[in-house]
Amino acid sequence: MASAKTIEIVKATVPVLAVHGEAITKTFYQLLFERNPSLKNVFNMTHQVHGTQPRALANAVYAYAANIENPAVLAKAITQITQKHTSLSVTPEMYDIVGTNLLEAIKVVLGDAATDDIINAWAEAYQELANLLIGIEEKIYQEAEQQEGGYRGQKSYTIIKKEEESSIITSFYLKPSDNTSIPQFKSGQYVAVNVSIAGAENTFTRNYSLSGCTTQNTLRISVKKETGKPAGVVSNYLHEIAQVGDTINLGIPAGEFVLEPTQKPIVLIAGGVGITPLMSMYMNLFHHAENEVLFIQCAKNGAVHAFDQRSRQLAGKKESLKVISIYDEPSATDQPDYQGLLTPEILKANISSIDAEYYFCGPVPFMKQVKQMLLALEIPEGQLHYEFFGPSGDL
């Protein structure tokens, strides 16, 4: 625990962070990459362009300052951070680099208002937080290393199969290049994928959900081709350039969006490419559980709907599983179960009880709509589980 004086000073800076937090984090990232360009190999630079990562960090710093005397309040956020860090193979040395540049950013933005007392207090507070995270992450690294097929850091994998799942989503089946076992993982987790692209100054790292299950002898990621502005560098590389036989590097499986033990029915609600972690959960439930399972797959139309046939095949083999599709813009040849958006009526018509555990993933507006609908049905918030792609936010 930080000293009483440090806690007092840091909490006193909370109003300042509310005003200047994002300016501090933007300056921090600018300094970080100017002085340590190799870290561009780790960070998703697209999030820097869009400003989502600086905003997420500003929110995290604000939350830490506001709750510095009671870090237990931040337990969920700390779990998310440590899982993301271990997927990216963050090391203790990186914390020193981050701390130096964060303190420098505070000085740059606040100027003379950043007194020695404030900088010293934040230096102590940061080190306390860094030590906490480093300790948790070391335990995760050791557990990952000691399991069958486990390792620390990144490992080379070979693409052994490339399979189109829809017009925009392609699956990649990956095996360790040294022919060892795949690491164990929990359904819903993700891996950090690191690729080298010809002509680029740095490598590129992105997190992709594992869409298969542990009964397979490969890791499977299913990647949406991002064609916006800027276009997805890694997704386009995987779709257009990467071929069977090529190698990519993977970090250890990570993430806290996983199935929790329950006797209740389970509802999986996918929006677009959000189907990827839920498909892993669905396959796990097919193999290992007897719960009533409703898998709701929402998509624009059949052309972009991944895993439809495969998920229905599994449902045909097990009575406790049910799959329904909802398209908001179906084509003339599509035959979805429902057209439009998910409604309480659709939910109630397809499951024995709405008192269930709900797992949902997809675009943020989609997840907001799902969460609002479920809360309106008086589903306890503790029974709602969801995953953000990219920096975490609020629904």
N, C-alpha and C positions, 0 to 999 in steps of 0.2 A: 504494500500500500504506500502511495506517495505520502510525503510529509504533510502535516496540517497546513503549513504555510503554502506549499505548492497547491494543495486542493483549493484553498481560499483564492489564490491568484488565478488559477485556471478557471474556476467557476465564475470569477469576476469578468473573464474575457468572453463569456458566452454571448452577451449582447453584441460584442464586436464581431464575433464569428457569424452571427445572424446576418450582419451587413456585409462583411468582407470575406466570408468563408470561401466563396467560389473564386474570387479574385486571388486569394492565397493559393488555392489548389491549382489554378491555371498557371500561376507563376511557378509553383513547385514543379509541375510537369515540364514546363519550358526549361527550367534550370536542370532538371534531372536528365533530360535527353540531350541537352547541349553538352553536359559534362560527362555523361555516361551513355553514349550512343548504343553500346552493346545491349542495353536494356530494352531497346526497340525489338529485340528478338523475343522478349517475354510479353510485353504489353500489346494489347490490341490497339493499334494506332488509329483505326477507324473510330473508336470510341473517343479518342482525343479530338478528331475532326468534328464529330457531332456534339462534343461537349458533355456527353453522358458520364464519362469517367470522372472528370473534375467535379461535376455535380454530386456524383455518388460519394466521392471522397470527402467533399465539403460536408455532406450530411452525416457521414461517419465521424468526422472530427467534431462536429457540433454535438452529436449524441454522446461521444466520449467525454467531452468537456462538461456537459450538463449532468452526467452521471458518474463522474470520476470517483466519488466517494462510495459508490455502490455499483461496481462493475457487473454484479450478478444480473442487473437489469439488461445488460447487453449480451447475455449468454447466447441468444439466438444469432445475433449479428456476428459474434466472435466465432461461432461454429461455421457460419457461412464464409467468413474471411479465411479461417484456417483451412477449410476444405479447398477453397479456390487457390490459396497460396501453395498447398501441397500438390495440387494438380499442375501448377506452373513451375514446380521445383524451386520455389523461393528458398534462399539460404540465409543464415544469420548475417552474413556479410552485406547482403542487400538491405537489411534493416539499418545498418550504419549509414549506408549511402542515402537512403530515404530520409532518415532523421536529419542528417546534415543539410540536405536541400530543403526540407520542410521548414526548419528553423530559419534558413536564409530567406525563404519565401515570405515568412512572417515579417522579417525585418524589412524586406523590400516594400511590401504592401503597406505596413503600418508606419514605417519611417520612425520618427522620433518617439512615437507612442509605444514602440516596442522597446521598453526599458530593459535594463539588464535583469531586473527581478522577473519580468514577464518571460524573457527568453530562457532564463535559468529554470523557471518553474516548468515551462513547456518541455525543456530538455529532460528534466527529471520525469515528468509525466509520460513523455513519449517512451523513455527507456523502460519504465514500468510496464507499459502496454506491450512494447516490443519483446520484453522478457517473457511476458505471459504468452504471447502468440508463438514465440520460438519454442517454448516448452511444450505447448500443445502440438505444434507441428512436428517436433522431433518424435513424439509418441506415435503420431500417424505414420511418419516415415518408417519407424522401426517395425510397426505392425505390418505395413505393406511389404517391407523387405523380408520379413520372416515367414510369410505365408508361401504356399506352393505357387510357383510362377511369379513370385513377387520380386520387386527391385526398387531401388531408390533413384530418383531423378527421371531421366528419359531413357527410352530403349527403342531400338530399331525394329520396325514391323514391316512386313512385306504384304502388299496388296495381292491377295490370291483370287479375288473375285470382285467384279464390278457389275452391279445389277440395277437397272432402271426401275424405280418404284412408281413414278408418275412422271408427268412432263417436266417437273421441276425438281424432283427429289431422286437422288441416286444413292444406293447403298454400297459401302466398301467393306469387304470382309478382310480382316487383318490377322496375320499370325506372326508371332515373334520370329525375327529373321534368324535367330540361333536355334530355332526348332524346339525351344523349351515350352512349358505349359503357359497358357494365358493366366494372368492374375485373376483372382476371384474379385467379384464386384457385386454391388447391390443394385437391383433393378431400379432405374431412375437416375443412376449416377452418370457422370460424363467423364471424358478424357480430354486433356490438352493435346492437340495435334500441332506439331511443328514441321513446317515444310521449307525447303530451299527452292527459290524460284530464280531461274537464270536471269542475270542482269540486275537483280535487286541487291541493294547494299546490305540488307539484313534478312534474317529468316523471319517467318511469320508464324505466330501461334494463335490458335483459335480453340475454343472449347466446343466439343460436339457431344451430344448425348449418345450413350450406348443404347442401340435399339434392339439388340439381341438379348439372349439370356445365358446363364452360366452352364446350361446343358450343352451348349455348342462348344466346339474346340477352337473357335475364333472370336475375336472382338468385331462387332459390327457397328459402324456409324452410318447414319443416313443423312445426307447433306442436301439442303436446299440451295439451288443456284441463285445467288443474290445478284440481281441485274439492275439495282437502283443506282443512284449517284451519291457517293462513289460506289462502283460495283464491288461485290465481295471478292477480294483478291484470292483468298484461299479457296472459297467455294468454287470459283470459276477455274482455278488451277486444277482442283480435283475433278471437276466435271469434264474439262476440255483437254487437259494435258496428262494427268496421272493415268497410268495404265497398269494392268495386271503385271506383276513382277517388279514394279517400282517399290521403293522403300520410303517410309516416312517415320518420324519419331513421335512416340507417345509417352506422356507422363502417366502417373499411376491413376487408376480410377478414383474419383472423388465426388463429393456432393452429398447433401443431407435430404434431398427430395427423394425419399425412398418409402417403400411400403412399410406401414406399421402393423404389428400383430393385432388382429381384431376378429371377432365373431360376427360383426355386422356385415351387411351387404357392402360391396365396394363399387363405386361409380367412377369410371375414368372418362374425362371429358376433354377431347382433343380439338384444338383449333389449328388448322393448317399444319405446319411442320412441327407444332407442339405435340404431334402424335408420336414423335420418336422416343422420348423417355417412357411414355405411356404404353407403347408397344412392348417395350421391355418388361414393364410391370405385368401386362396382360399375358405375355408368354410365361412369366414366372408363376402367375396364378393358375394358368392352365396346367402346369407341371406339378405344382406343389400345394395347392389350396383347394378347399371345397366351398369357399364362400360363393354366394350369389354375386355375379359380376355383370355389370352393364357397361359396355364400352360405347360411348357416344362419340362419333367421328363427324366433326363439322368442317366443311370445306366449301370452296366457291363452286366447284363442279367436279365431275368425275375425272376429268383430265389431270387435275392437280391433287387428287385424293390418293395418298399412298397407303399401302397395306390392306386395302379393302378386301380383296379376295382371300388373302392369307389369314386375316383375322376371322373371317366368316368360316373358313375351313376349320379352324380350331374350335369355333363355337359349335360347329356341326358334330364335333367329337365329344363334347362335354355339355350336358344339359344345364349346368349351373352358369354357363357363359351366354351372354347375348350381346349382339352387335347391332347398332342402328346408325344410319348415315343421315345427315342433314345438310342439304346444299342450299345456299342462298341465291345462287345464279346457275341453276342446272341447265345443261344443254338439252337440245331436243331429244337426244338419245339416252340421256341419263335417267335412271330409275332409283332415286334416293328413297329412303323410307319416309322422309319428311322434307318439305321445302320451306325455306325461310330461316328463322333463328330458333335456337333452343328455347323452349317455354316450360313452365311448371307442368302444364298438361302433358307434354311429351314425356317428361320425366316420370310423372306419376303413372302413366299408362304402361311403362316398360320395366318397372321394378316393384317388388312386393311391398317395400317400405322405403320411404324417403329418409328414414333414420339410418343413414349410411355414412361411410367414410368416403369423402370426395377428393379426387386428385384431378387437377386440371392444369393445362399448359397450352399456351398459344400467344398470339399478339396481345399486348397489354389491354387495349380496348375490349377484346374478347373476354379476357380474364376478369376485368372489372364487371362486365355484364353478367358473367356466370356467378361471381361472388355476390353481387347485389341480389340476384335472383335467389340464391341459396339462403342468404341471410333473411330475405323476405319470407322464405318458407320456414323460418325459425330453426334452421340448422345451426347448431352451436359452432362458433368459430373454430373451436379446437378440432372439429371434424372436417375442416377445409384445409387442403394441402395444395400448394401451387409452386410453380417454378418460373423464374424469370430467365429468359435468354439474354445475356449481357448483364451490365451492372444492375444490382437489385434496386427495386423501387418500392412504392407503396400502391396498394389497390384501394 
